[in-house]
Amino acid sequence: MRLALEQAARAKDLGEVPVGAVLLDASGQVIATGFNRTIADHDPTAHAEIVALRAAAREVQNYRLPGATLYVTLEPCAMCLGAMLHARLGRIVFAAADPKTGACGSVVNLLEHATLNHQTVLTSGILAEECGTYLRDFFKDRRGKTKQADPMDAT
C-alpha cells in the first residue's frame, strides 16, 4: 500500500485527485502501477486502477490477470471494480472507504453477488487512516484555494 501512496502523490503533483494503485502478479511481483490521470488525459476512465490494469495487461500480453492483487488507496468505484472482475483479479486490497462512489460496500457492494462468474477476495482498511487523511487534506487544500480565488469573497 505504501507504493500505492507513492503513486497517489504523483497524481497530487499533477493536480489530480490523489489515488494510486499497484498491481502484483500471482507471485507477488509488481507488474504495473497507476495513478489518477482523468484531468491530464482528458479521460473519465483514467482512474488509478484502470491505468494500472491497462499497463499490466500490456506487460503480460493478456487482458486476464488471474491471481493478481491490486492495491489501491481508495475504495474502487463501480467502473473500476467491473474492470477488475473482467480481468479476473484474485484479490483487491483498498485503504480508505469511499462514501460517495465506493462499490465494495460503502455505497453498493458489487462483490456480494454470488451470480457473478468470477469471485474476487476483498481486503479493506490497510493504511485506511493515512490514505483517508491524505485525500481529506487534498480536498481541504483545494477548497481553500478555490475560496481564495473567488472574487466575490473580496466584497
Helices and strands as residue ranges (DSSP letters): H 2-13, E 20-24, E 30-35, H 38-41, H 48-60, E 69-74, H 78-87, E 91-96, G 110-112, E 121-124, H 128-149, G 151-154
